[in-house]
Amino acid sequence: MTGEPAHGAVVLLEADWPAPHGVRAGTTERVGGVSEGPYASLNLGAHVGDDARAVQINRERAARALALPAAPLWLEQRHGTAVCCHTGAVGAEPPVADAAVALAPGRVLAVLTADCLPVVLARRDGTGVAVAHAGWRGLAAGVLEAACRELAAPGGDLVAWLGPGIGPAAFEVGPEVRQAFLDQDRRAEQAFAANARGRWQADLFALARLRLARLGVAVTGGEYCTYQDQARWYSARRSSPTGRMATFAWLEPEGR
């Protein structure tokens, strides 16, 4: 680990969605940090085997470059449905959750991904925002529905943005994954395509859109495959070990 940037400046893919003024969200690309080897360069995950000091420097760089109004609330993600409500305090130990909600300005939410789908949700009136870590297990278990419940608004009053995740061409799964979704909604069949190996190519973006559409949530995003673009994104399926991107979301404080 060195103290010099490995590759350029910090880059944020900003959410392109009809969120109200003052709602900020986006996903970091992998450039602009100090991590080396398979973690190069802006690895923000502290749990993947990277040098702890490098991760801390990367997090500090990201916070400065993105002008975050406060320290992010990092989560200990378990592919579950637990949702943490950000109360304004950030403790030493991250809460165990796969989604988080902020209902006041200046509280920064974060989820880490490297193929799983990051999803940002916001109230159309700008009074609440949420982020969710949605791999196939979390999607099937209902993490998006749980995050929407915590936002406490009808689906028609919410908007969602799908960040970078593994695309269907790269995401091969077994029949048990497909069945887990079909058992809940037969329309999920459209998100799976049979391949020559007797398995299935799964479309996480389509599965997320389907579940959010059932709630009446308007959805944008879902154009970026983490597996196919090594220069911009980490992908755990492409290489292991590897780093993690962060998807941040917050409500801007007044006067910013």
N, C-alpha and C positions, 0 to 999 in steps of 0.2 A: 504494500500500500504506500502510495506517495501522497504528497500534499498538493500536487498539481492536477488540474483537470485532465481526465483521460481523453475526452472528446468534446470540445466545444462548450457551449452554454446550455443551461437547463432549458428544456422545451416542454411546453404544456399543450396537449391537444385539447383545446377548449370545447366544451359541449356546445353543439349547434342545435339549439332547441328553442321553443317558444316560451321560455321561462320569463317571469317578470323581472323588471329592473331590480338590481341588488342581489339576485341569486347568482352565485358563481360556482362553476364546476368544470372539471376537466381531468385528464389523465396524463401523467408525466411520461415522456419518452425516455429511452435508456441512455441518452447522452447527457454530459455535463457534470459527471461525478468523478470520484477518485478510486472507485473499486476496480480491481484488476481481474484478469483471467476470465472465467465464465461469468463473473458478476459485472464485468465492465459495461457501463461505467457508473450510472446513477441507480445502483441498487438501493432500494429503500426498505428491503425486508431484513429484519434483524434475526430471523429464525432459519436462514437457509445456508449457514456455514461461512458466510463472508466475515471479513475482519470487522469486529464491532466498532472500532474507531472509524473505519471507512464509512460504515453505515451512518454513524452519527454525523460525520462531515457532510455526507450526501443529504441527510435530512435537513441539516442547517442550511445548506446551499439551496435546496428546493424551497424552504420557507422564505428565504430572502428573495430569491428570484421571482417567486409568485406573489410576494407581498402578502403572505398569509396574515390575517389580523390577530392570530393567536396560535399557540402550539396545537397541532392536530391531536385528536383523540384516536390513537391507534388501537386496534382490536386484536385479540387473540382469536383467530378465525378457526372454526371447527367444521365447516360445511353443514351448519345447522340453520336454525330459524330464529335464534335469539336476537332480539333487537335492544340496543342500548340507547337510552335517552340521555343526550349530552346535557348535563346540568350546569356546565360552565367550569367545572373543576376537572383537571387532568391529573390522575394519580400516577404513582410510580409503576404500578402494574396495570397492563392493559386489560380491560374487561373482556370476558369470554362472550363473544357475539359475532354474528356475521352480517349485521346491519346496524346502523346508528341513525338517530334522528336529532335534529336541532330545531328548536322552536323559538330561538332568540338570535339576534345578530351577533356576529363575532365568534361563534363557536364552530371550529373547523372539524369536519368529519373526514375520515380516511378509510379506505379499504385497499388491501394489497392483492394484486393478481399477476398471473403469468400464464394465461389461457382461460381461466375462469372468467366469467362475464361480470364486469362492474356495471351496476345500474344506479343511476341517480334519479331521484324523484323530488318533485317540488309542488307545493301548493300554488295554484294560479294567482293567489292574492299576495304571494311573496312572504308569507308568515311562517313557513316551515320548509325544511329540506331534509332529505334522507339519502343515504348511500347503502348499497347492498352488494355483498360478495355472492355471486350466483353461479356456481358450478352446477353440474347436472344434479348432484345430490341436493344442493340447496334449493334449486328450482323445483324439483320433484316434491321436496318436503314443504315448500310454501314460504320461502324466505321473502319473496316479493310481496305476497299477500300480507305477511306479518309486518313488513315495513309500511305498507299502505295503511294498515290498521293503526299503527302508532302515529301516523300523520293525522289521523282523525278527521279525514275529509272524504266526501264521496269521490269515487273514481273520476267522475267528470270534472272535478275540481283539481285534478292532478295532471302533471305532465311528467314524462320519463325520457331519459336519454340512456342509450346503450353504448358503453365504451368499447374499447378493443377487447376482443376475445377470440378464441380459436374458431376458425371457420369450418363449415361442414365438410369441405374437401379434405381436411386434415384430422377431423375428429371422428375416429372409428370407435364404436362401442359394441358391446355384446347385446344379445336379445333381451337380457334382464333389464337393461337401461331403458330400452324402448318400451318394454311392458310396464315399467313403473309409471310412465307417462300415460300410456293408453288406458291403464286401469282407472285413471282419473278423468280422462277426456279423450274420446276416440279421435277428435280432430287433431290430436298431436301426431297422428300417423303421417301428416303432410311434412313433418319436420325430420323424417327419417327416410333414407334411401338405401336400399339393399346394395351391397357390393359383391365383388366376385369371390370374396373369402367367406361368404355366408354370414357376414356381420353387417353392421349398419353404419352409415355416415349420418351423424347427428348434427342438427342445426340449432345451436344454443340460442342464436338470435331469434329464430322463428318460435322456439319454445317460450322464450321470455315475452315476445310480442303477443302470443296467444294467451298467456296467463294474464298479462296486463289488459288485453282487450276484453277479457271476461269481466274485468272490474270497471271497464269504461275509461281507462287511462289512455291518453294520447301518447304515442311513442315515436321518437326519432332516434337516429344513430344506428349503430350496428354495421358499419361499413368496413371495419378494419380487422383483419385476421392477424393475430399475434404470431402464429406459426410461420406464415409466409414471408414476413418482413423482419429479418433478423437485425437489420440496422436500427430499427425503431423500437422493437418490442422484445421483451423476454418471453420465452415459451418453454414451459416445463416439459412439454411433450417433445419438443425439438431437441432439447439438451438438458441434461441434469448432471451436476447442480446448475442452477441459474439464479438470476436475481428476480426482483419483483418491481413492477410499476406501482404507483399509488394513484388512486382516483380520489381527488379532494372535492368537497362541496361545503359551502358556507353561505350565510346571509351577511352581506356587507354591513358593517356598522354605519350609523348615520354620519354623514359628512365625508365619507370616502367615495 
